[in-house]
Amino acid sequence: VARALVALHHRYRDAAERVVALAPAQDGESLLTAEPHDEVRDFFYAHHNHFGALDEVAERTAADLGTGSAGRTADALKEHLATRHRITVVTTDPQRAADARRFDPDSGLLLLSPWLSEAQRAFQLATQLALLEHGSLLNTLVADGELASDQAAGLARIGLANYFAGALLMPYTAFHRAAEELRYDIELLQARFGVGFETVCHRLSTLQRTGDRGVPFSFLRVDRAGNISKRQSASDFHFSRLGGTCPLWTVYEAFSAPGRILTQVAEMPD
């Protein structure tokens, strides 16, 4: 029943978007109310997935903490949270590990899943640090986005805190320099910064600092059925708003060839 309801909703969204696409702007605007996650996606897209203010504070924080590998970063963040905020980091029981991270402000406990890698632990600790120490900056950025609902604003705030976490683990200047030096080799960047493949890919799509830009990558995560679960772009790459992705993309061959990096040359109409 649940799958049927989800499929029905997807068909409704596709049909409604087609109506909006075909209707004149004044007629179509009221036909489809954006979902909160759609609003947040468009918010990041409008900024080309780059938030310079967050990069700057994350870079300063990384320098202050003296971070290096993911393991040392996690230890430094854990100590910082304990010293500055009196927060105790606890690894939850594997039988109760429902969330990657859960913070209880009353007890001062930050609960982390036991299934997280060192890099993932550091990422979750950095996300919590962003929420605690840079909440006003997050709120300002969200307010500038003029999102339509509180739910969208909340999702955007979490997304920006995650952005800060990635920027702390991979500080802009050091990461951009390494990317240029290593010719944007994702696996070599993984090894240097001690983070996962997807984390490196996501960070590569954010390198748009004025005067120090990287290659304007677009980032897309899909499942075998073609459903897009995540998409970011450092450029004006046109993501389809109707249906899934192009079946000719080699990304779908990755499911039958795990562990291999596949390449494809494509030319856009513009």
C-alpha positions, 0 to 999 in steps of 0.5 A: 500500500505504501509503495502504491501511494508513493507511486501515485504521488510521483505520477501526480507530481509529474502530471502537475509539472507537465501542466505547469510547463505547458501553461502560460506563467500566470496560469501555471504559477498557482497550479503547483505548490513547491514541496519543501525539498524542491524549494531547498534544492532550488535555493542551493541551485540559485547559489551555484551550490556555493556559500562563501561566508560558510567556507570562510568560517569553516576554514578559520575553524579548521585552522583553529582546531588544527585538523588533519585526518578525519580521525584527528578532526573527529577527536579535535571536534569532540574535545572542542564540544566538551570544552566549549559547550560541555557536550559529551559525545556518546556512541549509541547502542547498535540495537538503538542506532536509528539516527546518525546524530541526535542531540539532547540539549537538556542532558548535553549528550550528542548521540552518534551511530556506531556504524559511522566511519571516522570521516562520517563521525567528524562530519556529524560533529562538525554539523552539530558545531555549525548549529551551535556556533554559527546559527545566526549565520545559518539563519541569515542565509536562510532568510535571504532565500525567502523560502515559503514555509518553515519546513523548507527553512528548517531543511535549508538550515540543516543543508547549510550546516552540512555544507559547513561540515564538508567545508571544515573537513575539506577547507576551501584553499587546501582542497582547491589547491589539492584538486588542481595539483591532483588533476581532480582525481577523486580517489587521490583526494579521498586518500588525502583528506580521509573522506568518502567518494561521495563527499569528495564529489559533493565538495568538488561541486562547491568550488566557486569562490570569486577569484579562486574558482575550480572546475564547475562540476555538477553532482547527481545521485540516482538509483537504478530506477532513475530516481534522483535523490541528490543534485547540486551544480556549480553552474547553470546545468539544466536538471530536468524537472519532469520524470527522471534522468536520461537513460543514455547516461553511463551512470546507470552502467555503474550498478553493473560495474561497482568499484569502477569509474566510468566516463562519458563525453556529452555535448549540451544544446547550448 
